[in-house]
Amino acid sequence: MLKLSEKTIKEKTMNIHLCKGDETLEQALDYINEHDSEGRKYTFDKEADRCYVGDEAFANAPVIINYQNKYWALHIV
């Protein structure tokens, strides 16, 4: 008889902010920082934190900004 082991999987939540119209990355970050339900603050670097669907930065970011179909991974301050 095959015995299956039980594993605890830690649930992870990712939020994606979709920029609207002429909203800039800076405006998106301000909005996210003002409206985080847990009061967390975020930051990112325009060059270093650009990410792609499926890469490690995208998968591990607590918040992603989608600006003109390009993605940036935010970091908690």
Summary of the structure (lengths in Angstrom):
residues: 77
radius of gyration: 15.8
end to end distance: 50.0
largest distance: 60.7
contacts: 160
relative contact order: 0.24
helix: 21%
strand: 25%
